[in-house]
Amino acid sequence: MSEYPTFQHDKPRFDQNTFSGRFRHFLDVIDPSTLFVTEKRLQESVKLLERFKQGTLPAGVTDAQLWQAQKIKQAIIHPDTGEKIFMPFRMSGFIPFGTPVVIGLLLPNQTLLSTIFWQWLNQSHNACVNYSNRNASKPAPVSKFVQGYLGAVTSAVSIAVGLNVLIQKAGRFSPTSRLLVQRFIPFPAVASANVCNVVLMRHSELSEGVSVLDDDGNVVGTSKVAARHALLETAVTRVVLPMPILVLPPMIMAALEKLPLLQRQRRLVLPVHSLVCLAAFGLALPLAISLFPQMSQIDVNQLEPEIAAATDCKTVTYNKGL
């Protein structure tokens, strides 16, 4: 029996009502192999999907080919704008382009300047990813992007620098304990800044609302309630995401650095640290973004009265964003 279900252009390949289905779906979304898809291959994939919708597929096209075409299109093209997402800011590029930043955040013995630099770089990358993968069913001014970016960078740098200064002044810590505590400082700084980043970057959704769709994919209205749900779910994801990335590597490295090999060969510490960060990132990203489906559903009776009056559906769907 084939592992590929019958292709449906408006539905994901895996069941989005279960965590395992969403996890398998987002493994496809973050697959870095799609970064190497050529423009020709992308256009072929888009054309194949269009021909499927028109009922003019050539003979011999399989479900596997159609699902692969959809995977390529969804990895590269924004579902609301129809435009290509810049490679470093695609979800498929989040791990390859974000891992060097994570390594920098977790480097031991950081100076004040290096702490500021890595927090700034991390929030700059996050801001661009958030903006590039936002719900774009309603236009938002660039000023909102700038506001979110500045807010996230300011909060991340302030918290990280404040905690570093506090630890430096804490005389009761031994040098070893101080080093270990300093390695955990990036997590509260990044987690709080991530929430600020999402809320400030997408604040316009709260005032403008997001489009909600019926069972046939038709827009039935614009809901501020659905927008609040979308931002809350995304914020939770952004708090969970850095947990394994910024908590596991310091614990693992603290144990590995006691091994005789790394004690003798100190030049191996950075490569081992990089591999540990990459593994943690590769695990954390699909787990975090699988907490909620990208296309979330909400009961109509929870929404504005005018939306409930505009549809006979019991639930409607909205794009949460990533």
C-alpha positions in Angstrom: 0.0 0.0 0.0 1.3 3.5 -0.9 2.2 5.9 2.0 0.6 8.7 -0.1 -3.1 9.4 0.5 -5.3 10.6 -2.4 -4.1 14.1 -3.2 -6.3 17.1 -2.2 -4.9 20.5 -3.2 -6.6 22.3 -0.4 -5.6 20.0 2.4 -2.3 18.9 4.0 -1.0 15.4 3.3 -1.2 14.5 7.0 -4.1 14.8 9.5 -3.9 18.2 11.2 -6.2 17.2 14.0 -3.5 15.1 15.7 -0.1 16.1 17.0 1.7 13.3 15.1 0.0 14.4 11.8 1.1 18.0 12.4 4.6 16.9 13.3 4.9 14.9 10.1 3.5 17.8 8.1 5.9 20.3 9.6 8.8 18.0 9.0 8.0 18.6 5.3 7.6 22.3 5.9 11.1 22.7 7.5 12.8 20.2 5.1 16.0 22.2 4.1 16.2 20.3 0.8 13.5 22.6 -0.6 16.1 25.5 -0.3 17.8 24.0 -3.4 14.8 23.8 -5.6 15.4 25.7 -8.8 13.1 28.3 -10.3 12.3 25.9 -13.1 11.3 23.2 -10.7 9.2 25.6 -8.7 7.3 26.7 -11.8 6.8 23.1 -12.9 5.3 22.3 -9.5 3.0 25.3 -9.6 1.9 24.4 -13.1 1.2 20.8 -12.1 -1.0 21.9 -9.2 -2.9 24.3 -11.5 -3.5 21.5 -14.0 -4.8 19.3 -11.2 -7.3 22.0 -10.2 -8.4 22.4 -13.8 -8.7 18.7 -14.3 -6.1 18.6 -17.1 -3.4 16.4 -15.6 -1.4 14.4 -18.1 -1.6 10.6 -17.8 0.7 8.9 -15.4 1.0 11.6 -12.7 1.0 10.0 -9.3 -0.2 11.2 -5.9 3.4 11.2 -4.8 4.4 13.7 -7.5 1.4 15.9 -6.6 2.3 15.9 -2.9 5.9 16.7 -3.7 4.8 19.6 -5.9 2.6 21.0 -3.1 5.5 20.6 -0.6 7.7 22.7 -2.9 5.1 25.3 -3.5 4.2 25.7 0.2 7.9 25.8 1.3 8.7 28.7 -1.1 5.5 30.7 -1.8 3.5 32.6 0.9 -0.1 31.2 1.0 -1.7 34.7 1.3 0.5 36.9 -0.9 1.5 34.3 -3.5 5.0 35.7 -3.5 8.3 33.9 -2.9 9.7 34.1 0.6 13.3 35.2 0.8 15.4 32.0 1.4 16.9 32.8 4.8 13.4 33.6 6.2 11.6 30.5 5.0 10.7 27.9 7.6 12.9 25.5 5.7 15.8 27.9 6.2 15.2 28.5 9.9 17.5 25.7 11.1 20.4 26.2 8.7 20.4 30.0 9.0 19.5 30.0 12.7 21.9 27.5 14.1 25.0 29.7 13.9 23.0 32.4 15.9 22.1 29.8 18.5 25.8 28.7 18.8 26.7 32.4 19.3 24.0 32.9 22.0 25.4 29.9 23.9 29.1 30.7 23.7 30.6 30.7 27.3 32.3 33.8 28.8 30.4 36.3 26.8 31.4 40.0 27.0 28.8 42.7 27.2 29.4 43.6 23.6 29.1 40.0 22.4 25.9 39.5 24.4 24.3 42.5 22.8 25.5 41.4 19.3 24.1 37.9 19.5 20.8 39.0 21.0 20.4 41.6 18.3 21.3 39.1 15.5 18.8 36.5 16.9 15.9 38.9 17.1 16.7 40.4 13.7 16.5 36.9 12.2 13.3 36.1 14.2 11.7 39.4 13.2 12.3 38.7 9.5 11.0 35.1 9.8 7.9 36.3 11.7 7.1 39.0 9.1 7.8 36.7 6.1 5.5 33.9 7.5 2.8 36.2 9.0 -0.9 36.0 8.2 -1.0 38.4 5.3 -4.7 38.3 4.5 -4.9 41.9 5.6 -2.2 44.5 4.6 0.1 45.8 7.4 2.3 48.9 7.2 6.1 48.5 7.3 6.1 50.7 10.4 4.6 47.8 12.4 7.5 45.6 11.3 10.0 48.3 12.5 8.1 48.7 15.8 8.1 45.0 16.5 11.8 44.7 15.6 12.9 47.5 17.9 10.7 46.2 20.7 12.0 42.7 20.4 15.7 43.7 20.2 15.3 46.1 23.1 13.6 43.6 25.4 16.1 40.8 24.5 19.2 42.9 25.0 17.9 44.5 28.2 17.0 41.2 29.9 20.2 39.4 28.8 22.5 42.3 29.8 20.6 42.8 33.1 20.9 39.1 34.0 24.6 39.0 33.0 25.4 42.0 35.2 23.4 40.5 38.1 25.3 37.2 37.9 28.7 39.0 37.7 27.9 40.8 40.9 26.7 37.7 42.7 29.7 36.9 44.8 28.3 33.6 46.3 28.7 31.8 43.0 31.8 29.9 42.3 33.5 30.5 38.9 32.1 27.1 37.6 28.6 27.8 38.9 28.7 31.3 37.4 29.7 30.0 34.0 26.8 27.4 34.1 24.2 30.0 35.1 25.5 32.4 32.4 24.9 29.7 29.8 21.2 29.6 30.8 20.7 33.4 30.6 19.8 33.4 26.9 16.6 31.4 27.4 14.5 34.0 29.5 15.9 36.8 27.3 15.0 35.1 24.1 11.6 33.7 25.2 10.4 37.0 26.5 11.7 38.8 23.4 10.1 36.3 21.1 6.7 37.1 22.7 7.3 40.8 22.3 8.4 40.2 18.7 5.2 38.3 17.7 2.8 40.7 19.5 4.5 43.9 18.2 5.2 42.6 14.7 1.6 41.4 14.3 -0.2 44.0 16.4 -2.2 45.2 13.4 -4.0 41.8 13.2 -5.6 42.6 16.6 -7.0 45.9 15.3 -7.7 44.8 11.8 -8.6 41.2 12.3 -7.8 38.2 10.1 -9.9 36.5 7.4 -11.9 33.4 8.4 -13.0 30.8 5.9 -15.9 28.4 5.6 -15.7 24.7 4.8 -15.4 25.6 1.0 -12.5 28.0 1.6 -14.6 31.1 1.0 -14.0 34.2 3.2 -17.0 34.8 5.4 -15.6 37.8 7.4 -12.7 39.4 9.3 -12.4 38.5 12.9 -10.5 40.2 15.7 -11.3 37.2 18.0 -9.6 34.8 15.6 -6.7 37.2 15.4 -6.3 37.0 19.2 -6.3 33.2 19.0 -3.7 33.3 16.2 -1.3 35.5 18.1 -1.7 33.6 21.4 -1.0 30.3 19.7 2.0 31.8 17.9 3.3 33.3 21.1 3.1 30.0 23.0 5.0 28.4 20.1 7.7 31.0 20.4 8.2 30.4 24.1 8.3 26.6 23.7 10.7 26.8 20.7 13.8 28.1 22.5 13.4 25.7 25.5 15.2 22.7 24.1 17.5 24.9 22.0 18.8 27.0 24.8 18.4 24.7 27.8 19.5 21.3 26.5 22.9 22.3 25.0 24.3 23.9 28.1 23.4 20.8 30.2 24.8 18.5 27.6 28.0 20.5 27.1 28.5 20.8 30.9 28.7 17.0 30.9 30.7 16.5 27.7 33.3 19.0 28.7 34.3 16.8 31.6 35.2 13.9 29.2 38.9 13.3 29.0 38.9 13.8 25.2 37.5 17.3 25.4 39.7 18.1 28.4 42.8 17.2 26.3 41.5 18.5 22.9 39.9 21.9 23.7 39.7 22.8 20.0 37.0 20.1 19.7 34.7 21.9 22.1 33.3 24.4 19.5 32.6 21.7 16.8 30.9 19.5 19.4 29.0 22.4 20.7 27.8 23.2 17.2 26.6 19.7 16.6 24.7 19.6 19.9 23.0 23.0 19.0 22.1 21.7 15.5 20.6 18.5 16.9 18.6 20.4 19.6 17.4 22.9 17.0 16.3 20.2 14.6 14.3 18.6 17.4 12.8 21.7 18.9 11.5 23.4 15.7 9.1 20.7 14.4 7.9 20.0 18.0 7.1 23.6 18.8 5.3 24.5 15.5 3.3 21.2 15.7 1.6 22.4 18.9 -1.1 24.1 16.8 -2.2 23.6 13.2 -1.3 26.4 10.8 -4.8 26.5 9.5 -6.7 26.6 12.9 -10.4 26.1 13.4 -12.6 28.0 15.8 -16.3 27.6 16.7 -18.5 30.2 15.0 -20.3 31.0 18.2 -17.0 32.3 19.7 -16.7 34.9 17.0 -18.4 38.2 16.2 -22.2 38.0 15.6 -21.9 39.3 12.1 -19.6 36.4 11.2 -22.0 33.8 12.8 -24.8 35.3 10.7 -22.8 35.1 7.5 -22.3 31.3 7.5 -24.2 28.1 8.3 -20.9 26.3 9.3 -20.3 25.4 12.9 -16.6 26.2 12.7 -14.5 28.4 10.5 -10.8 28.3 9.6 -8.1 31.0 9.9 -4.4 31.1 9.0 -2.5 31.2 12.3 0.8 32.0 10.6 4.1 30.3 11.6 
